Amino acid sequence: MVSVLLLVGIAVAVFVGYNIGGSSTGVAFGPAVGSRITGKTLAAVLFTGFALLGGWTVGREVVTTMGGEIVPSSQFTLVASVVVLFFTGLSLLISNLFGVPASTSMTAVGAIVGLGVVTDSLNETVMFGIVSAWIVAPLVAFWAGVVIGRYIYPHLNARISFGRLENGLLRLDRSGTIPRPVLQEGATTRDLVGAAVVLLVACYNAFSAGASNVANAVAPLIGSNAITVEQGVLIAVGAMAIGAFTIARRTLDTVGDGITDLPILAAILVSLVAATIITILSNLGIPASLAVSMTSCIIGLGWGRSSRSVTLTDAAGSAIEGEGRPDFSVSALAAEGGDDGGPPAGPTVGDLATAEAPTGSSPAAAPSEGVPKIGEEEPEELPTDDLFDAAATGRIVTMWLLTPTVSALGSYLVFLLIF
């Protein structure tokens, strides 16, 4: 009977890891695949390798927290572990049916909380630290986005743009005895540097995903001593790899559907901020959501970009005098230039993912136009199309709150019947 329960637990863990791999690969490698820097198969290989590295190193800290600190590891019987994993997977399934990404970390912690409440073994100090991090991390991501959008992004955007290399960046030169990789015709060393940046950021995101998500799939089984930490990491990453090589291919095709107005440069900056926050939290043993931090940073980046139409002094003066607030909007990250005579906008994540962008031969170009100073840009010159659909954003936030609630409530009711 024990062996059957163990097999069921591993099966549910694989299901959770499979879904994590499918979604995380698209988030991490969408820009790299869309801009033809790498193919889907290589993206899956790289994702698997760096996710394994993140899970094997930093991810152990999160496993320790979720497998024995939120509730004592003695509470993770094999039956309890299966129930926790079941409700984690069920909540993820619900979010997938609604087509809205859920926070795997919050969902998994919710299921563990249900166990802790019933058995009166919940470590409130640890949970206070985790919940505090869940509040602080999105705020840090938001304000980091604001600073980047207001002071850094416009200058980078004026000098760098990422396009799509239709034939890829490298080709094999077979003229010699040994084939060797060389740049495609028309590609430059600058293209190689730009491509390397995009690829490195993608690998960093994969590392962060492995560090934060391995515990979500296997921590209860490790806590019950049914498997070792090393075995758990391999099982989780193996399941994520299956997702990366299968359902992630579709995710990579459609990764831009929800952020079609988010330029490649903005996606890179957002990924760097969010992945850094999650890697730091994971190193501290705190399970946290990459998706929540990334979305918060996107909102902050757009808000900071649109705030360049006024100086801080003017904004403060308007608030004191009651003249209303400046017209700030997250839509300011939508394609800049083009219709108003400015430089044509570069392709966006959505354009590249759906192959709708005009062909570009270079992933890194440097327009010579200067960047207006803060306060010199007119609000009407900033893009006015909404970056987010309000209803869609509402559904996302609702599911972020609903899925861990369903997970916690469901596990609580089941454990109430068991114990």
DOVO-31883 format. One line per field, with one value per residue (C-alpha): residue number from 1; residue in one letter; x, y, z. Coordinates in pm, 1 decimal, padded with zeros to 6 digits, always signed. Layout:
<sites>
nuti (NUM	...)
pado (a	...)
east (X	...)
north (Y	...)
up (Z	...)
</sites>
This chain:
<sites>
nuti (1	2	3	4	5	6	7	8	9	10	11	12	13	14	15	16	17	18	19	20	21	22	23	24	25	26	27	28	29	30	31	32	33	34	35	36	37	38	39	40	41	42	43	44	45	46	47	48	49	50	51	52	53	54	55	56	57	58	59	60	61	62	63	64	65	66	67	68	69	70	71	72	73	74	75	76	77	78	79	80	81	82	83	84	85	86	87	88	89	90	91	92	93	94	95	96	97	98	99	100	101	102	103	104	105	106	107	108	109	110	111	112	113	114	115	116	117	118	119	120	121	122	123	124	125	126	127	128	129	130	131	132	133	134	135	136	137	138	139	140	141	142	143	144	145	146	147	148	149	150	151	152	153	154	155	156	157	158	159	160	161	162	163	164	165	166	167	168	169	170	171	172	173	174	175	176	177	178	179	180	181	182	183	184	185	186	187	188	189	190	191	192	193	194	195	196	197	198	199	200	201	202	203	204	205	206	207	208	209	210	211	212	213	214	215	216	217	218	219	220	221	222	223	224	225	226	227	228	229	230	231	232	233	234	235	236	237	238	239	240	241	242	243	244	245	246	247	248	249	250	251	252	253	254	255	256	257	258	259	260	261	262	263	264	265	266	267	268	269	270	271	272	273	274	275	276	277	278	279	280	281	282	283	284	285	286	287	288	289	290	291	292	293	294	295	296	297	298	299	300	301	302	303	304	305	306	307	308	309	310	311	312	313	314	315	316	317	318	319	320	321	322	323	324	325	326	327	328	329	330	331	332	333	334	335	336	337	338	339	340	341	342	343	344	345	346	347	348	349	350	351	352	353	354	355	356	357	358	359	360	361	362	363	364	365	366	367	368	369	370	371	372	373	374	375	376	377	378	379	380	381	382	383	384	385	386	387	388	389	390	391	392	393	394	395	396	397	398	399	400	401	402	403	404	405	406	407	408	409	410	411	412	413	414	415	416	417	418	419)
pado (m	v	s	v	l	l	l	v	g	i	a	v	a	v	f	v	g	y	n	i	g	g	s	s	t	g	v	a	f	g	p	a	v	g	s	r	i	t	g	k	t	l	a	a	v	l	f	t	g	f	a	l	l	g	g	w	t	v	g	r	e	v	v	t	t	m	g	g	e	i	v	p	s	s	q	f	t	l	v	a	s	v	v	v	l	f	f	t	g	l	s	l	l	i	s	n	l	f	g	v	p	a	s	t	s	m	t	a	v	g	a	i	v	g	l	g	v	v	t	d	s	l	n	e	t	v	m	f	g	i	v	s	a	w	i	v	a	p	l	v	a	f	w	a	g	v	v	i	g	r	y	i	y	p	h	l	n	a	r	i	s	f	g	r	l	e	n	g	l	l	r	l	d	r	s	g	t	i	p	r	p	v	l	q	e	g	a	t	t	r	d	l	v	g	a	a	v	v	l	l	v	a	c	y	n	a	f	s	a	g	a	s	n	v	a	n	a	v	a	p	l	i	g	s	n	a	i	t	v	e	q	g	v	l	i	a	v	g	a	m	a	i	g	a	f	t	i	a	r	r	t	l	d	t	v	g	d	g	i	t	d	l	p	i	l	a	a	i	l	v	s	l	v	a	a	t	i	i	t	i	l	s	n	l	g	i	p	a	s	l	a	v	s	m	t	s	c	i	i	g	l	g	w	g	r	s	s	r	s	v	t	l	t	d	a	a	g	s	a	i	e	g	e	g	r	p	d	f	s	v	s	a	l	a	a	e	g	g	d	d	g	g	p	p	a	g	p	t	v	g	d	l	a	t	a	e	a	p	t	g	s	s	p	a	a	a	p	s	e	g	v	p	k	i	g	e	e	e	p	e	e	l	p	t	d	d	l	f	d	a	a	a	t	g	r	i	v	t	m	w	l	l	t	p	t	v	s	a	l	g	s	y	l	v	f	l	l	i	f)
east (+00000.0	+00284.1	+00449.7	+00122.4	+00087.3	+00445.4	+00382.2	+00069.1	+00265.6	+00540.4	+00280.2	+00115.8	+00458.4	+00539.7	+00208.0	+00290.7	+00644.0	+00519.2	+00292.1	+00566.1	+00806.9	+00551.9	+00475.2	+00819.9	+00998.6	+00776.2	+00832.1	+01208.7	+01284.6	+01000.0	+01213.4	+01508.6	+01295.0	+01083.1	+01387.8	+01529.5	+01833.8	+01756.9	+01512.2	+01250.0	+01446.6	+01762.9	+01548.5	+01410.9	+01762.1	+01895.0	+01590.8	+01632.0	+02002.3	+01973.0	+01658.9	+01851.9	+02137.7	+01899.2	+01711.3	+02026.6	+02187.7	+01961.7	+01643.7	+01750.0	+01683.7	+01321.2	+01283.9	+01400.1	+01141.4	+00848.2	+00946.7	+01001.5	+00971.9	+00618.6	+00504.2	+00737.8	+00855.6	+00699.0	+00355.8	+00436.6	+00320.7	+00297.6	-00079.8	-00043.6	+00218.8	-00009.0	-00298.9	-00082.7	+00048.6	-00300.8	-00444.9	-00143.0	-00201.9	-00579.3	-00545.3	-00303.7	-00551.0	-00827.0	-00609.5	-00519.8	-00888.7	-00948.0	-00644.0	-00482.6	-00134.5	-00135.2	+00138.4	+00265.0	+00455.1	+00153.1	-00065.2	+00176.1	+00220.3	-00158.6	-00195.3	+00070.4	-00103.8	-00422.4	-00226.6	-00066.5	-00395.9	-00565.6	-00271.0	-00206.5	+00156.4	+00176.7	+00491.7	+00340.4	+00679.0	+00789.4	+00452.8	+00471.3	+00807.8	+00675.3	+00361.0	+00567.7	+00791.6	+00484.2	+00384.4	+00728.0	+00854.6	+00586.5	+00634.3	+01009.7	+00950.9	+00701.7	+00926.4	+01228.4	+01018.9	+00921.7	+01284.0	+01394.3	+01100.9	+01150.1	+01528.4	+01689.0	+01458.5	+01415.5	+01794.2	+01844.2	+01549.8	+01704.2	+02023.3	+01917.2	+01644.0	+01602.6	+01478.6	+01426.3	+01698.9	+01499.0	+01783.7	+01920.8	+02243.8	+02494.3	+02549.0	+02791.1	+03082.6	+03160.9	+03433.8	+03707.1	+03787.1	+03594.0	+03261.2	+03269.0	+03001.0	+03019.5	+02790.7	+02517.5	+02565.2	+02456.9	+02496.9	+02758.3	+02952.1	+02702.0	+02426.4	+02620.1	+02651.0	+02279.0	+02185.9	+02415.1	+02242.0	+01896.4	+02014.3	+02193.1	+01883.4	+01674.1	+01912.5	+01907.1	+01527.1	+01548.4	+01787.3	+01544.2	+01251.1	+01435.3	+01540.3	+01187.9	+00974.6	+01147.4	+01018.2	+00661.7	+00660.1	+00847.3	+00893.2	+00615.3	+00764.2	+01108.3	+00960.6	+00805.6	+01146.5	+00990.1	+01261.9	+01589.2	+01652.2	+01867.9	+01601.8	+01336.1	+01531.8	+01587.4	+01219.4	+01099.2	+01341.2	+01277.2	+00905.3	+00976.4	+01190.8	+00900.8	+00688.0	+00964.9	+00994.4	+00618.0	+00354.5	+00612.7	+00638.2	+00286.2	+00360.0	+00661.4	+00439.1	+00182.7	+00388.3	+00313.5	-00066.4	-00094.2	+00191.4	+00178.7	+00274.1	+00573.6	+00896.4	+01180.6	+01405.1	+01134.9	+01086.2	+01458.3	+01467.1	+01154.9	+01299.9	+01624.5	+01445.7	+01194.9	+01448.1	+01688.4	+01417.4	+01308.1	+01666.2	+01741.3	+01422.8	+01493.5	+01842.4	+01673.2	+01446.5	+01132.5	+00895.6	+00773.0	+00610.1	+00811.2	+00489.0	+00368.2	+00701.1	+00726.4	+00376.0	+00437.6	+00758.2	+00581.2	+00320.6	+00591.6	+00797.6	+00504.1	+00398.5	+00753.4	+00784.4	+00463.1	+00562.6	+00842.6	+00594.5	+00628.8	+00906.9	+00877.6	+00851.3	+00561.3	+00384.9	+00420.9	+00301.2	-00006.6	-00091.8	-00054.3	-00254.8	-00525.3	-00494.2	-00546.6	-00298.8	-00074.8	-00197.2	+00024.3	-00042.5	+00121.0	+00049.3	+00363.5	+00563.7	+00363.6	+00552.6	+00718.3	+00763.1	+00642.9	+00323.2	+00444.5	+00758.2	+00982.3	+01195.2	+00994.2	+00913.9	+01098.6	+00918.3	+00744.7	+00737.9	+00394.4	+00500.3	+00791.7	+00596.4	+00322.7	+00562.1	+00383.8	+00679.8	+00843.9	+01166.5	+01466.4	+01823.0	+01968.8	+01875.5	+02068.5	+02058.9	+02137.3	+01907.6	+02075.8	+01774.7	+01820.5	+01596.8	+01388.4	+01453.7	+01203.1	+00923.0	+00977.5	+00767.6	+00401.9	+00153.9	-00019.9	+00310.4	+00324.6	+00136.5	-00224.6	-00318.5	-00363.6	-00085.3	-00321.6	-00682.8	-00848.9	-01076.2	-00787.2	-00575.0	-00864.2	-00893.3	-00521.4	-00524.7	-00839.3	-00681.1	-00363.4	-00580.0	-00823.3	-00587.0	-00395.5	-00726.6	-00881.5	-00567.1	-00561.0	-00934.7	-00943.4	-00650.2	-00790.8	-01123.7	-00959.4	-00715.8	-01006.2	-01165.1	-00837.9	-00712.7)
north (+00000.0	+00234.2	+00175.5	+00253.2	+00579.2	+00668.6	+00606.1	+00820.8	+01097.0	+01086.4	+01088.9	+01401.5	+01562.9	+01489.9	+01646.8	+01963.7	+01977.6	+01913.3	+02216.7	+02429.7	+02336.7	+02411.1	+02760.0	+02861.5	+02772.7	+03009.3	+03292.1	+03241.9	+03175.4	+03352.6	+03649.5	+03426.9	+03190.1	+03469.6	+03661.4	+03343.5	+03339.7	+02982.8	+02713.8	+02550.3	+02230.9	+02411.2	+02635.4	+02324.1	+02182.9	+02507.7	+02550.8	+02199.6	+02245.1	+02578.8	+02477.7	+02176.1	+02403.1	+02635.9	+02352.7	+02164.1	+02470.3	+02754.5	+02546.0	+02327.8	+02620.2	+02642.5	+02264.9	+02290.1	+02558.8	+02387.4	+02035.9	+02098.3	+02458.9	+02572.8	+02259.5	+02002.4	+01732.1	+01476.8	+01593.4	+01491.2	+01134.9	+00977.7	+01027.2	+01392.1	+01448.3	+01306.6	+01526.2	+01840.2	+01766.3	+01678.1	+02015.8	+02195.0	+02020.9	+02069.8	+02443.3	+02467.6	+02274.7	+02521.0	+02816.2	+02647.7	+02589.5	+02961.7	+03035.2	+03238.8	+03169.0	+03090.6	+03128.2	+02774.7	+02874.3	+03039.3	+02743.8	+02487.4	+02685.0	+02714.1	+02336.9	+02300.6	+02566.2	+02357.9	+02067.9	+02291.5	+02444.1	+02107.1	+01954.2	+02275.9	+02262.2	+02569.7	+02771.9	+03119.8	+03293.0	+03127.5	+03197.5	+03562.4	+03588.9	+03422.0	+03636.0	+03948.3	+03855.6	+03802.9	+04163.0	+04322.7	+04144.9	+04283.3	+04631.5	+04613.0	+04487.7	+04767.5	+05047.3	+04899.6	+04909.6	+05271.1	+05380.2	+05189.0	+05317.2	+05679.1	+05711.2	+05418.2	+05253.5	+05555.8	+05591.0	+05219.0	+05215.0	+05500.0	+05303.8	+04939.6	+04748.6	+04376.8	+04237.1	+03894.9	+03711.5	+03511.6	+03269.7	+03258.9	+03407.2	+03129.8	+02874.0	+02583.9	+02649.3	+02314.2	+02441.1	+02308.9	+01965.2	+02032.2	+02223.5	+02537.9	+02788.1	+03129.9	+03433.3	+03438.2	+03675.9	+04024.3	+03952.5	+04150.3	+04120.6	+04364.4	+04117.7	+03846.7	+04059.3	+04143.7	+03779.5	+03674.4	+03918.7	+03784.2	+03423.6	+03487.5	+03653.7	+03355.6	+03112.6	+03326.8	+03306.3	+02927.3	+02915.0	+03124.6	+02904.1	+02592.7	+02751.9	+02856.8	+02580.2	+02249.9	+02260.9	+02315.5	+01975.7	+01754.2	+01923.6	+01721.0	+01392.6	+01498.2	+01609.9	+01266.2	+01105.4	+00907.3	+01038.9	+01224.4	+01585.4	+01477.5	+01236.7	+01505.7	+01760.6	+01510.2	+01408.4	+01769.4	+01887.6	+01575.2	+01653.0	+02017.0	+01895.7	+01691.7	+02004.4	+02207.0	+01965.1	+01922.9	+02176.4	+02456.4	+02450.2	+02587.2	+02834.5	+02960.6	+03019.9	+03220.4	+03370.6	+03723.5	+03700.4	+03871.3	+04118.9	+04194.8	+04558.2	+04477.6	+04536.6	+04286.6	+04530.1	+04583.3	+04206.7	+04161.0	+04430.9	+04292.9	+03940.9	+04057.7	+04235.3	+03957.6	+03673.7	+03854.7	+03909.3	+03544.5	+03413.3	+03620.0	+03501.2	+03141.8	+03168.9	+03281.6	+02978.3	+03179.0	+03038.0	+03323.3	+03377.4	+03480.6	+03564.0	+03807.0	+03990.4	+04004.9	+04147.8	+04406.3	+04513.2	+04546.0	+04775.4	+04981.4	+05004.7	+05135.6	+05376.7	+05508.0	+05555.7	+05757.3	+05967.7	+06129.2	+06387.6	+06575.8	+06644.4	+06543.2	+06910.9	+06969.0	+06654.5	+06758.4	+07110.1	+06980.6	+06755.8	+07038.9	+07284.6	+07028.7	+07057.3	+06686.6	+06414.7	+06375.9	+06132.7	+05835.1	+05507.5	+05168.3	+05197.7	+05407.2	+05093.2	+05015.9	+05062.0	+05401.7	+05607.8	+05536.2	+05732.2	+06060.6	+06079.8	+05929.1	+05620.8	+05312.2	+05085.8	+04759.1	+04424.5	+04322.5	+03992.7	+03923.6	+04013.9	+03774.1	+03492.7	+03512.0	+03586.6	+03912.8	+04146.5	+04301.9	+04127.2	+04275.6	+04180.0	+04296.8	+04230.9	+04536.2	+04869.5	+05217.8	+05499.9	+05838.0	+06034.2	+06189.3	+06126.5	+06427.2	+06535.2	+06457.3	+06710.9	+06791.9	+06505.9	+06581.0	+06327.2	+06298.7	+06198.1	+05888.1	+05583.4	+05573.1	+05213.1	+05016.8	+04774.7	+04570.5	+04477.4	+04575.6	+04272.2	+04035.6	+04193.9	+04156.4	+03786.1	+03736.0	+03905.9	+03716.2	+03381.6	+03469.4	+03509.4	+03229.6	+02940.4	+02941.9	+02992.7	+02690.8	+02491.0	+02580.7	+02531.0	+02202.1	+02050.9	+02178.1	+02001.3	+01676.8	+01675.8	+01756.3	+01427.2	+01232.2	+01348.2)
up (+00000.0	+00085.2	-00250.4	-00430.1	-00237.6	-00322.1	-00690.0	-00673.3	-00500.1	-00760.5	-01038.3	-00896.1	-00847.3	-01212.0	-01315.5	-01120.9	-01259.7	-01612.9	-01598.5	-01444.5	-01723.7	-01993.1	-01870.7	-01742.9	-02067.2	-02262.7	-02017.0	-02006.6	-02373.9	-02555.7	-02668.1	-02765.4	-02974.7	-03121.3	-03241.4	-03399.5	-03172.6	-03072.5	-03175.4	-02955.7	-02904.1	-02796.3	-02574.0	-02401.1	-02357.3	-02210.7	-01987.5	-01848.9	-01782.0	-01603.1	-01414.9	-01286.7	-01182.2	-00998.3	-00830.0	-00730.3	-00571.0	-00454.6	-00475.2	-00181.5	+00053.3	-00060.9	-00028.8	+00332.7	+00408.2	+00242.4	+00350.3	+00720.1	+00838.5	+00750.2	+00930.4	+01091.2	+00853.9	+01090.2	+00969.4	+00613.0	+00618.5	+00275.5	+00275.1	+00377.2	+00107.2	-00161.5	-00045.7	-00047.1	-00395.3	-00518.5	-00420.7	-00563.8	-00896.1	-00880.1	-00825.4	-01118.0	-01332.7	-01240.7	-01338.5	-01668.7	-01745.1	-01697.2	-01911.5	-01634.3	-01492.5	-01121.7	-00864.2	-00811.7	-00497.5	-00335.0	-00429.0	-00285.4	+00035.6	+00064.5	+00060.0	+00329.9	+00541.9	+00533.8	+00683.3	+00944.3	+01060.3	+01108.2	+01294.4	+01488.9	+01375.2	+01152.7	+01218.6	+01232.1	+01240.2	+00917.3	+00753.9	+00859.1	+00685.5	+00370.5	+00351.1	+00417.4	+00125.6	-00093.0	-00016.6	-00036.8	-00350.4	-00587.6	-00439.0	-00494.8	-00850.1	-00915.8	-00792.5	-00967.5	-01284.5	-01215.4	-01177.3	-01487.6	-01693.5	-01591.4	-01594.0	-01779.4	-02033.1	-02269.8	-02309.4	-02372.5	-02612.5	-02812.5	-02862.5	-02868.2	-03046.7	-03098.4	-03426.6	-03579.9	-03768.9	-04022.2	-04094.6	-03744.4	-03618.1	-03697.1	-03969.5	-04013.9	-04247.4	-04409.7	-04639.1	-04412.3	-04280.2	-03960.9	-03980.6	-03770.3	-03669.7	-03840.3	-03849.4	-04111.3	-04402.1	-04301.3	-03929.4	-03739.8	-03419.7	-03269.6	-03357.2	-03177.1	-02863.3	-02869.4	-02918.6	-02634.4	-02398.5	-02485.9	-02444.6	-02113.5	-01968.1	-02080.1	-01909.0	-01594.2	-01592.7	-01627.7	-01330.6	-01125.6	-01228.6	-01115.7	-00787.1	-00693.8	-00842.2	-00766.0	-00408.6	-00527.8	-00694.4	-00448.0	-00106.5	+00066.1	-00055.3	+00065.2	+00397.2	+00444.6	+00379.2	+00095.7	-00135.9	-00086.8	-00182.7	-00476.5	-00601.3	-00561.1	-00763.1	-01042.5	-01047.1	-01049.3	-01316.5	-01521.6	-01519.5	-01604.9	-01894.8	-02031.6	-02022.2	-02185.0	-02476.9	-02527.8	-02421.1	-02403.1	-02782.9	-02798.9	-02520.7	-02712.4	-03016.5	-02824.7	-02540.4	-02657.2	-02658.5	-02319.4	-02368.9	-02740.1	-02681.8	-02462.3	-02658.7	-02645.4	-02455.6	-02192.3	-02161.8	-02096.9	-01828.3	-01660.9	-01665.5	-01507.6	-01223.4	-01151.6	-01178.5	-00945.0	-00682.8	-00695.5	-00688.9	-00377.5	-00205.0	-00302.0	-00154.9	+00167.6	+00153.2	+00073.2	-00192.7	-00411.7	-00749.8	-01055.2	-01241.9	-00973.7	-00958.0	-01335.5	-01378.8	-01106.0	-01277.8	-01614.1	-01457.7	-01288.1	-01604.5	-01805.4	-01532.7	-01496.2	-01872.7	-01893.4	-01589.6	-01790.9	-01917.7	-01586.7	-01339.5	-00977.0	-00883.8	-01122.8	-01003.1	-00638.8	-00720.3	-00901.4	-00606.2	-00354.9	-00564.3	-00638.7	-01014.9	-01068.4	-01133.4	-01438.3	-01700.2	-01622.9	-01801.2	-01830.8	-02203.5	-02241.4	-02308.1	-02620.3	-02944.3	-02949.7	-03263.0	-03613.6	-03677.1	-03530.9	-03738.7	-03473.4	-03520.4	-03616.0	-03328.1	-03291.5	-03294.2	-02974.2	-02788.9	-02931.9	-03286.0	-03272.4	-03113.3	-03376.5	-03666.3	-03748.5	-03712.8	-04016.7	-04102.8	-03929.5	-04001.0	-03675.5	-03314.4	-03201.5	-03375.0	-03247.1	-03354.5	-03327.7	-03204.4	-02862.8	-02564.9	-02446.6	-02090.7	-01818.7	-01832.3	-02202.5	-02340.8	-02401.0	-02256.8	-02594.2	-02756.7	-02541.2	-02678.7	-02566.2	-02644.0	-02324.3	-02242.2	-02029.3	-02071.9	-01742.8	-01739.3	-01812.2	-01540.6	-01298.4	-01381.6	-01325.7	-00985.7	-00888.9	-00977.8	-00788.5	-00479.5	-00558.3	-00634.8	-00303.2	-00122.5	-00296.3	-00229.1	+00142.5	+00194.8	+00005.3	+00192.4	+00522.1	+00466.2	+00361.3	+00651.9	+00884.2	+00777.6	+00795.7	+01135.5)
</sites>
